[in-house]
Amino acid sequence: MNFLVISTRSKLAITQPLWVFAKDYFDFEHAIVDDDKDIRDYVSKKDLTSYDRIIIDGNLRRIGKKTGYKFLKKISNLVFFDHDMYLTNTSSSPWHRKYPAILRDIGKIRVIVSGIDLRDQFRAEGIDAEYLPKAYDSGVVSNIRGQRNVAAAFVGRTNNKAYRLRKQFLKQISRRLGISILRSEPGAPYNALLNSIRIFVSADIGYGEYMIKNYEAMAAGCMVLAWRQSAAENAALGFQDKKNIVLYDSIEEFEQKLKMLLDNPSQIESIASAGQQLVEGAHTWKKRAEELLPLLLPEVIPAQKVTWRDKWVTTFMR
């Protein structure tokens, strides 16, 4: 089969290791465009007839404003690889409940999403969907075995609208428990900061899946204290509470487990070690490259016909 991969530079900043490793498993032409809006210009000038799959490695929401996504209807054998579609279930996101309508409007499209529950949800809504979890870049993040002088902290952004529940929770635990909320430049400074933290606080609240930071923190040797996602999500990823990760679903459970951990340093080390071993074996981009091809090979199945609500959603977007 002939494959064309079109990546945006912003997405490639995350997924480049995937495509480097994927070359070991199948051949493909790889085109890079500056941003998602440039995808339309690229495909309008490109002869796509010789390709069995056109894989867009980008973010649908960034080309989906107004009628921006309509050109995707003209692409045959389209596969969209998008880590942001979890926003369809995030109440604070402008994309809340919009993705199914858009995907049915596009028609013949397969989406590769990073949450197993989201995959099953899309399938139940008549959309061709596959599951490829997020991963971390082992060339950037690792355990450098430095001194961990920060007891517990979160590292990352909180100002995006989609992060509203995360921000609220982190502000509470910062005020009540003194949990640090930190930022860092990417690359080596980020890895160094993770390596200074003993317990990484994750607050992926309202997303239905775990963000990349969980894998990165585990790989850096942090013990991860994370908002609990579904049993199916945890099973798919191999996450086991108090074995390789610690899970909570309320501020009360968070406080209880944080105290338990701080009173038992050896347990923190044991869970952190098991978490690092898990992600190094199962959640690198190299591992995702091994899993990708079988998701691309089956024939792309047309979505179910649009509903009256779909028409309302897509009309409203215009």
C-alpha positions, 0 to 999 in steps of 0.5 A, a space after each residue: 500500500 502507498 501511504 502519505 503522511 501530512 504532519 503539521 509542525 506543531 504536531 510534529 514537535 510531539 510525534 516526530 519520534 513516531 514517524 522516525 520509528 514507523 519507517 522500520 515497519 512500513 514505507 510512506 511519503 512524509 510531507 510537513 506543512 507549517 500549520 493546520 490551515 496549510 493542509 488544504 492548500 497542500 492537498 489541493 495541489 497534490 495528486 492524491 490518486 496513487 495513495 491508499 491512505 492519506 494520514 493527517 497528523 494534525 488537529 482537526 479543531 485547528 482547521 475546523 472553524 467555520 467551513 475549514 474542514 469541508 475540503 476533507 470530504 474530497 480526500 479518499 481513504 482519509 485517516 486523521 491522527 488527532 490527540 485532541 479529540 478528547 475535547 469532545 467530552 470536556 465541558 469547558 472546551 469550545 469543542 464539547 460535543 462537536 466532533 461526532 457531528 463534524 466527523 459524520 459530516 466529513 463522511 468517509 474518515 477514520 480517526 485515530 484517538 488516544 483514549 480507548 473509551 473515546 474510541 468506543 464512544 465514536 464507534 457507537 456513534 457510527 464513526 470509524 475509530 481506532 485507538 493509539 495511546 499517547 506516548 513519551 519521547 525517550 530521547 528527551 525524558 529519562 531518569 537521570 537519578 538526581 536529587 529529588 528536592 521537591 516533595 510534590 508538584 505539577 508541571 504544565 499549563 493551566 490557562 487554556 479553557 479546556 484546563 478549567 477543572 485542572 486549574 481549579 483543583 490545582 489551586 485548591 491543593 496548592 492553597 491547602 497543601 502547598 503543592 507547587 505548580 511549576 513551568 519549564 522550557 521544553 527539552 533538557 530543562 523540562 527533564 531536569 525539573 521532572 527529575 527534581 520532583 518526588 511525586 508528580 501531581 497529575 490532574 487530567 480532570 474531565 478528559 477521559 484519558 491520561 495526558 502525555 505528562 503522566 508518561 513523561 513523569 513516570 519515565 523521569 522516575 517520579 511517582 505519579 499521583 493521578 486523577 483516576 480515569 476509567 477501568 478500561 483506560 487503566 487496563 489498556 495502559 497497564 496502570 494499577 493503583 498503588 503498584 505503578 501509579 497512585 489514583 484518586 478521584 476527589 480532593 479528599 482521596 488525594 489528601 489521604 493518599 498524599 499523606 500515606 505516601 509522604 509517611 512511606 518514602 519506600 512505597 514512593 520509590 517502589 511505585 515510581 520504579 514500577 511506573 518507570 519500568 512500565 512506560 519504558 516498556 509499553 509507552 514509548 513512541 517506538 512502541 506506538 510505531 509497532 502498533 500503528 500499521 494494523 490501524 491503517 490497513 483495514 478499509 476506511 468505513 463511511 460514517 453514519 449519515 448526519 442527524 438533524 443535530 449534526 446539521 445544527 452543529 455544523 451550521 452553527 459553526 459557520 
